[in-house]
Amino acid sequence: MSEDNLQSYLAQHPRMIGVLFAICALLVQVGNVMAASGNASNGP
């Protein structure tokens, strides 16, 4: 999808801007949890 198509799609569907923001925020949180849990394991 080109940038022009994405901009026109978001202009027609403004709720998707909030959905995309929520997905990005969720992925950031999941990345932080995965990084913290991978660091906590003690190995031999």
C-alpha positions as CSV (number, residue, x, y, z in Angstrom):
1,M,0.0,0.0,0.0
2,S,1.5,3.3,-1.0
3,E,1.7,6.3,1.3
4,D,-1.0,8.2,-0.7
5,N,-3.4,5.2,-0.4
6,L,-2.7,4.9,3.3
7,Q,-3.4,8.6,3.9
8,S,-6.6,8.6,1.9
9,Y,-7.7,5.4,3.8
10,L,-7.0,7.0,7.2
11,A,-8.8,10.2,6.1
12,Q,-11.9,8.1,5.3
13,H,-11.6,5.9,8.4
14,P,-10.4,8.1,11.3
15,R,-11.0,5.4,13.9
16,M,-8.3,3.3,12.4
17,I,-5.7,5.9,13.5
18,G,-6.6,5.1,17.1
19,V,-6.6,1.4,16.4
20,L,-3.1,1.6,14.8
21,F,-1.8,3.6,17.8
22,A,-3.2,1.1,20.3
23,I,-1.5,-1.8,18.4
24,C,1.8,0.1,18.4
25,A,1.5,0.8,22.1
26,L,0.6,-2.9,22.8
27,L,3.6,-4.1,20.8
28,V,5.9,-1.8,22.8
29,Q,4.6,-3.2,26.1
30,V,4.9,-6.8,24.9
31,G,8.5,-6.1,23.8
32,N,9.3,-4.7,27.2
33,V,7.8,-7.7,29.0
34,M,9.7,-10.1,26.7
35,A,13.0,-8.3,27.3
36,A,12.5,-8.4,31.0
37,S,11.5,-12.0,31.2
38,G,14.4,-13.1,29.0
39,N,16.8,-11.4,31.4
40,A,15.4,-12.9,34.6
41,S,16.3,-16.6,33.8
42,N,19.3,-17.9,35.6
43,G,21.3,-20.5,33.7
44,P,24.3,-22.8,34.7
